[in-house]
Amino acid sequence: MPQGLVAAASGRLEGGEGLPLRPSRRSRATPSSGARPRNAPRGALGRTRREGEAAPAASSGGSAWRDPMAAFGVRAEAEDRWRVRLAPLQGAYAPKTVREYARDLANFDVWCAARGLAPAVPAEAETVAGYVTALFPEYVASSVARILVALRWAHRLGGHPEPTRSETVRLAYRAGLRRHGARPRQAPPADAMVRDRLLAACGDDLLGLRDRAMFWMAYDTLCRRGELMALRLEDLERLSDGGARLRVRRSKVDPEGKGAQAFLSPAGLAAVDAWLAAAGVTEGAILRRVRRSVACSGQMNGVVLNQRLRALAAAAGLQPAGSVRLSGHSFRVGAAHDLVMGGRTLLEVMRAGRWTHADTVARYVRHAPVNPWAAGQVEVVKAASDGEADDEAERHPVAR
């Protein structure tokens, strides 16, 4: 493994004097919509039918999983009220972020009301600290951090002192991290071998052609799910080697939309061309939903990627019972593993995945099956030590 990847393998807790705006790298990933309890079943009440899925049979009874936030009695009117009060954030933050803040604050409203602490905002530091303590056993650290940022904005926009800056809240957060914190949960890798088995499980109809193109694009571009869904035909530039370059207009680390580039292999471009020709897509979003063997107009929801990936993973025998499920992010992890195994440098891997921090790449590839003493890897390890002082020679990655 290149030296830079190994040297960056140690994470760090980020934050300033108060609660960190960015959650600790040791915390688990935030769910895509609201805070979800660690062990809550996935799914949603009243979800729409998935592509290729038969209509559900009439239920004979039993309880369906409810929104975990319903445990605090979140009311739609409270959330709507907070969306209005958070209006100044619109445009400065992603719409999804503002929606999550509104939901978090509505949840806090109901929690406070149940304890006779209305109005919830402005809140005392002791109240917020108690809320943090109540949340930590069930919610991941990054979700708690986001909720506190929402509370910070609620007080700031209302012209109130910020209780989240107090030592009382800061210590409650740190205590929760020490007691309940965990390393980030990473999606299982979907490397080239997994990709090929998924491709073989795809059908020959329009849905299968779309799935093949989607899997190739996810693997080749290392795009996050939202970035992948936003790729447009106008952003595709064909290259002389038979592949293509894609413009990633906006991303998680590029909210201003400066843009970046990703690449498709010749095989990946061939799969995309087959899908576009069969679907009749000549402009707009590349990936689209398929209904009744017809490609829909407009951008596809990223949830479809996870649904199709898991359905085909099960069909291909890639999803044993009880194992961690593959997700759209699995391709980003698996492609990073393959790049490292192929001997790519840290800079090349960062460029392929559009990462801005080396320690982030190190977390992605920390489980890559790289044996530093295997043939071809020994030279990399030795080269990484060339030029170092004698007192640094023993600080070899494998000796740490």
Legacy VTK file of the C-alpha trace (Angstrom):
# vtk DataFile Version 3.0
C-alpha trace
ASCII
DATASET POLYDATA
POINTS 400 float
0.000 0.000 0.000
1.388 3.475 -0.783
2.971 5.161 2.195
0.523 8.030 2.239
-2.418 5.686 2.661
-0.806 3.896 5.583
0.437 7.079 7.225
-3.038 8.594 7.129
-4.684 5.606 8.792
-5.006 7.271 12.190
-8.180 9.365 12.501
-8.674 12.411 14.673
-11.493 13.923 16.659
-12.454 17.195 15.050
-13.989 20.135 16.797
-13.336 23.488 18.376
-13.996 24.886 21.779
-17.673 23.949 21.709
-19.510 21.049 20.152
-17.911 20.085 16.813
-19.834 21.217 13.772
-18.486 18.113 12.082
-19.121 14.927 14.066
-16.208 12.839 15.242
-14.710 10.529 12.663
-15.198 7.831 15.258
-18.964 8.266 15.157
-21.184 6.138 12.979
-22.698 7.399 9.769
-25.837 9.496 9.885
-28.871 7.869 8.279
-30.101 9.524 5.118
-33.346 10.842 6.604
-33.485 11.782 10.252
-31.874 9.945 13.122
-32.449 6.211 13.219
-31.884 4.035 16.290
-28.897 1.741 16.023
-30.924 -1.458 15.956
-34.141 -0.245 14.339
-35.341 -2.272 11.363
-34.856 -0.567 8.043
-37.801 0.408 5.921
-40.723 2.785 6.097
-44.409 2.554 6.771
-46.423 2.827 3.581
-43.452 2.710 1.204
-44.011 2.614 -2.542
-43.617 -0.631 -4.423
-40.094 -1.291 -5.681
-39.204 -1.772 -9.315
-39.809 -5.338 -10.409
-41.667 -6.141 -7.173
-45.086 -7.770 -7.141
-47.985 -6.082 -5.420
-48.036 -6.987 -1.687
-50.612 -9.417 -0.396
-53.229 -8.178 2.007
-51.872 -8.033 5.535
-53.311 -10.461 8.019
-52.336 -8.353 10.974
-49.214 -7.662 12.956
-47.392 -4.420 13.595
-45.491 -2.473 10.958
-42.313 -0.626 11.776
-43.032 3.020 12.480
-40.872 6.065 11.982
-38.441 5.974 14.942
-39.028 9.683 15.539
-42.668 8.835 16.351
-41.322 7.681 19.734
-41.081 11.383 20.595
-44.452 12.200 19.004
-43.201 14.439 16.233
-46.089 16.415 14.760
-46.168 17.635 11.177
-47.270 21.107 12.229
-44.248 21.496 14.499
-41.925 20.522 11.677
-43.659 22.930 9.284
-43.330 25.705 11.826
-39.599 25.135 12.127
-39.149 25.077 8.365
-40.551 28.595 8.261
-38.297 29.744 11.094
-35.262 28.190 9.407
-36.018 29.923 6.103
-32.807 32.049 6.284
-30.804 28.819 5.903
-32.446 27.999 2.568
-29.960 28.404 -0.242
-26.988 28.416 2.121
-27.509 24.749 3.017
-28.835 21.794 1.073
-32.650 21.455 1.218
-32.244 18.028 2.807
-30.124 19.511 5.596
-32.722 22.175 6.385
-35.478 19.543 6.414
-33.486 17.432 8.866
-32.894 20.453 11.119
-36.638 21.207 11.122
-37.418 17.617 12.022
-34.822 17.585 14.780
-36.209 20.789 16.292
-39.800 19.550 16.111
-38.677 16.441 17.942
-37.013 18.571 20.617
-40.221 20.627 20.956
-42.281 17.549 21.782
-39.636 16.135 24.127
-39.588 19.383 26.082
-43.389 19.704 26.120
-43.699 16.221 27.598
-41.533 17.401 30.494
-43.237 20.749 31.042
-40.331 22.687 29.558
-42.261 24.575 26.854
-41.315 26.677 25.046
-38.416 24.546 23.918
-36.456 27.484 22.496
-34.787 29.272 24.129
-33.529 26.331 26.149
-31.342 26.111 29.212
-27.998 24.345 28.912
-29.114 21.758 31.459
-32.165 20.930 29.319
-30.054 20.410 26.206
-27.541 18.333 28.152
-30.357 16.133 29.423
-31.633 15.710 25.883
-28.181 14.661 24.701
-27.972 12.103 27.489
-31.405 10.741 26.545
-30.503 10.465 22.864
-27.123 8.765 23.077
-28.186 5.252 24.079
-30.360 4.945 20.966
-28.904 7.286 18.346
-25.550 7.408 16.638
-23.120 10.146 17.604
-23.268 11.903 14.251
-27.057 12.215 14.560
-26.697 13.749 18.021
-24.129 16.191 16.639
-26.486 17.209 13.847
-29.358 17.735 16.293
-27.177 20.034 18.369
-26.201 22.033 15.304
-29.920 22.441 14.580
-30.451 23.710 18.127
-27.558 26.092 17.702
-29.161 27.577 14.585
-32.569 27.818 16.265
-31.116 29.917 19.065
-28.857 31.945 16.806
-31.649 32.876 14.389
-33.927 33.734 17.301
-31.337 36.023 18.868
-30.944 33.849 21.967
-27.760 32.716 23.754
-26.525 29.385 22.422
-26.717 26.660 25.103
-24.828 24.236 22.858
-21.678 26.290 23.498
-21.804 25.644 27.228
-19.483 23.304 29.046
-22.508 21.440 30.409
-23.613 20.399 26.921
-20.076 19.808 25.726
-19.359 17.447 28.608
-22.653 15.600 28.101
-21.713 15.078 24.452
-18.229 13.841 25.339
-19.641 11.511 27.976
-22.018 10.065 25.399
-19.169 9.553 22.956
-17.068 7.750 25.545
-19.900 5.508 26.656
-21.710 4.846 23.390
-19.373 6.038 20.628
-18.336 3.647 17.877
-16.138 3.651 14.831
-17.807 4.716 11.574
-19.869 1.972 10.000
-18.622 1.375 6.487
-20.542 -0.187 3.643
-19.206 -3.622 2.623
-17.056 -3.323 -0.511
-18.429 -4.142 -3.949
-15.189 -4.738 -5.822
-14.771 -5.870 -9.433
-15.612 -9.481 -8.570
-18.844 -8.479 -6.824
-19.665 -6.087 -9.645
-19.297 -8.818 -12.254
-21.570 -11.189 -10.339
-24.188 -8.464 -10.059
-23.925 -7.730 -13.776
-24.449 -11.412 -14.543
-27.633 -11.366 -12.453
-29.138 -8.490 -14.456
-31.845 -9.345 -16.962
-31.886 -8.576 -20.672
-34.933 -6.298 -20.545
-34.931 -2.509 -20.153
-34.687 -2.770 -16.376
-31.672 -5.064 -16.673
-29.964 -2.698 -19.119
-30.526 0.193 -16.709
-29.163 -1.816 -13.802
-26.029 -2.776 -15.746
-25.381 0.840 -16.669
-26.039 1.932 -13.085
-23.648 -0.607 -11.560
-20.907 0.178 -14.067
-21.285 3.897 -13.447
-21.283 3.475 -9.664
-18.093 1.426 -9.774
-16.156 3.350 -12.444
-16.940 6.847 -11.202
-16.757 6.158 -7.431
-19.691 8.563 -7.166
-21.734 8.944 -4.040
-25.350 7.981 -4.517
-26.631 11.544 -4.917
-23.835 12.422 -7.327
-24.579 9.348 -9.418
-28.271 10.163 -9.735
-27.459 13.752 -10.782
-25.225 12.802 -13.737
-26.646 14.060 -17.018
-26.038 13.122 -20.615
-24.807 16.651 -21.272
-22.024 16.006 -18.748
-20.643 13.013 -20.678
-17.607 13.528 -22.922
-16.343 10.618 -24.992
-12.598 10.004 -24.996
-10.300 8.573 -27.648
-9.528 5.465 -25.553
-13.140 4.311 -25.764
-14.064 5.532 -22.298
-15.687 8.763 -21.190
-15.265 11.667 -18.821
-18.204 12.836 -16.694
-18.648 16.163 -14.993
-19.767 15.890 -11.376
-21.528 19.217 -10.988
-22.010 19.251 -7.235
-21.098 16.970 -4.364
-21.054 16.613 -0.619
-17.619 18.243 -0.455
-18.405 20.768 -3.210
-21.649 22.503 -2.180
-20.714 25.595 -4.198
-20.802 23.569 -7.408
-17.265 24.192 -8.626
-17.438 20.806 -10.310
-15.139 17.808 -10.607
-14.614 14.984 -13.054
-15.085 11.236 -13.019
-14.309 8.612 -15.629
-16.005 5.662 -17.293
-14.108 2.659 -18.620
-14.807 1.492 -22.197
-16.877 -1.396 -20.801
-18.789 0.993 -18.576
-19.501 3.355 -21.462
-20.719 0.455 -23.602
-23.224 -0.480 -20.887
-24.398 3.127 -20.639
-24.791 3.382 -24.421
-26.870 0.189 -24.502
-29.195 1.583 -21.841
-29.520 5.006 -23.476
-30.322 3.505 -26.869
-32.944 1.117 -25.495
-34.539 3.790 -23.298
-34.477 6.481 -25.963
-32.680 8.937 -23.682
-31.099 11.781 -25.651
-30.759 14.433 -22.955
-31.153 15.000 -19.248
-30.585 12.503 -16.458
-28.725 9.365 -17.498
-30.261 7.079 -14.869
-34.053 6.906 -14.687
-36.746 4.766 -13.174
-38.334 2.052 -15.295
-42.098 1.545 -15.057
-43.929 -1.004 -17.177
-40.878 -1.385 -19.435
-40.748 2.355 -20.105
-38.062 4.762 -18.918
-39.530 7.603 -16.875
-38.559 11.208 -17.361
-36.564 13.085 -14.781
-33.883 12.141 -12.295
-34.085 8.814 -10.478
-34.259 8.593 -6.697
-31.115 7.139 -5.145
-33.192 4.721 -3.065
-33.752 2.705 -6.247
-30.031 1.940 -6.455
-30.064 0.311 -3.030
-33.264 -1.578 -3.786
-31.996 -3.034 -7.047
-28.551 -3.732 -5.648
-29.933 -5.756 -2.755
-32.428 -7.621 -4.916
-29.762 -8.651 -7.414
-27.219 -9.376 -4.674
-29.669 -11.879 -3.212
-30.268 -13.381 -6.658
-26.518 -13.707 -7.194
-25.956 -15.318 -3.794
-23.969 -12.327 -2.546
-26.159 -11.551 0.452
-26.017 -14.309 3.090
-28.622 -14.101 5.828
-27.491 -11.894 8.692
-24.687 -10.214 6.745
-24.263 -6.460 6.341
-26.218 -5.447 3.279
-24.614 -3.966 0.211
-25.542 -0.379 -0.559
-24.859 2.150 -3.274
-21.807 3.280 -1.314
-20.365 -0.238 -1.562
-19.134 0.467 -5.089
-17.192 3.499 -3.873
-15.530 1.380 -1.190
-14.873 -1.594 -3.481
-13.416 0.506 -6.293
-11.081 2.196 -3.801
-9.926 -1.247 -2.631
-9.250 -2.298 -6.228
-7.272 0.867 -6.952
-5.055 0.258 -3.922
-4.620 -3.411 -4.812
-3.662 -2.310 -8.317
-0.800 -0.214 -6.958
-2.289 3.224 -7.561
-0.730 6.057 -5.577
-2.511 7.996 -2.864
-2.899 10.983 -5.178
-4.420 8.828 -7.912
-6.910 7.238 -5.511
-7.875 10.627 -4.087
-8.375 12.005 -7.586
-10.494 9.039 -8.675
-12.816 9.363 -5.689
-12.579 13.164 -5.421
-11.449 12.925 -1.801
-9.879 15.969 -0.202
-8.407 14.333 2.922
-5.919 11.471 2.962
-7.263 10.118 6.254
-10.668 9.663 4.623
-9.101 7.479 1.935
-7.275 5.527 4.629
-10.585 4.717 6.352
-12.060 3.532 3.064
-9.217 1.124 2.361
-8.345 0.030 5.896
-9.875 -3.404 5.237
-8.378 -3.824 1.769
-6.600 -7.227 1.619
-3.124 -5.778 1.121
-0.209 -7.881 2.386
2.831 -5.557 2.546
5.192 -8.557 2.324
3.583 -10.078 -0.759
5.377 -9.987 -4.093
5.065 -6.544 -5.581
4.154 -4.965 -2.255
7.585 -5.283 -0.645
9.022 -2.857 -3.189
6.304 -0.349 -2.353
7.050 -0.634 1.353
10.791 -0.251 0.813
10.324 2.705 -1.516
8.227 4.427 1.106
11.167 4.276 3.528
13.826 5.600 1.135
15.370 8.840 2.287
14.030 8.658 5.837
16.327 9.274 8.769
17.701 6.298 10.673
15.650 7.087 13.754
12.503 6.946 11.607
13.357 3.674 9.881
11.617 1.533 12.491
8.344 3.446 12.137
7.245 1.067 9.426
3.476 0.773 8.964
3.385 -2.963 9.682
5.262 -2.467 12.951
2.733 -0.018 14.344
LINES 1 401
400 0 1 2 3 4 5 6 7 8 9 10 11 12 13 14 15 16 17 18 19 20 21 22 23 24 25 26 27 28 29 30 31 32 33 34 35 36 37 38 39 40 41 42 43 44 45 46 47 48 49 50 51 52 53 54 55 56 57 58 59 60 61 62 63 64 65 66 67 68 69 70 71 72 73 74 75 76 77 78 79 80 81 82 83 84 85 86 87 88 89 90 91 92 93 94 95 96 97 98 99 100 101 102 103 104 105 106 107 108 109 110 111 112 113 114 115 116 117 118 119 120 121 122 123 124 125 126 127 128 129 130 131 132 133 134 135 136 137 138 139 140 141 142 143 144 145 146 147 148 149 150 151 152 153 154 155 156 157 158 159 160 161 162 163 164 165 166 167 168 169 170 171 172 173 174 175 176 177 178 179 180 181 182 183 184 185 186 187 188 189 190 191 192 193 194 195 196 197 198 199 200 201 202 203 204 205 206 207 208 209 210 211 212 213 214 215 216 217 218 219 220 221 222 223 224 225 226 227 228 229 230 231 232 233 234 235 236 237 238 239 240 241 242 243 244 245 246 247 248 249 250 251 252 253 254 255 256 257 258 259 260 261 262 263 264 265 266 267 268 269 270 271 272 273 274 275 276 277 278 279 280 281 282 283 284 285 286 287 288 289 290 291 292 293 294 295 296 297 298 299 300 301 302 303 304 305 306 307 308 309 310 311 312 313 314 315 316 317 318 319 320 321 322 323 324 325 326 327 328 329 330 331 332 333 334 335 336 337 338 339 340 341 342 343 344 345 346 347 348 349 350 351 352 353 354 355 356 357 358 359 360 361 362 363 364 365 366 367 368 369 370 371 372 373 374 375 376 377 378 379 380 381 382 383 384 385 386 387 388 389 390 391 392 393 394 395 396 397 398 399
